[in-house]
Amino acid sequence: MSSYDPNTVSSSLDDAAWQRPSACGGNGGDCVEINLSDPDVVAVRDSKISRSPALVFDNQEWAAFSGALRAGQFDR
């Protein structure tokens, strides 16, 4: 497993490219944002902390993670 500095990764992403779901509306918080500005990774962060470190997935990891979310594998 390789390691990385999540703050460095976050700062290398285009600030304008962070997207939040339309379901968030204009409430300004409590949402998960994604950044697709780097074609090799998907970054995820908390919208309430815009300069926070991001979780970074490569494309294969993102496909597995988002598929598991859609399948309800993390439901409690």
Secondary structure, 3 states (H helix, E strand, C coil): CCCCCHHHHHHHCCHHHEECCHHHCCCCCCCEEEECCCCCEEEEEECCCCCCCCEEEEHHHHHHHHHHHHCCCCCC
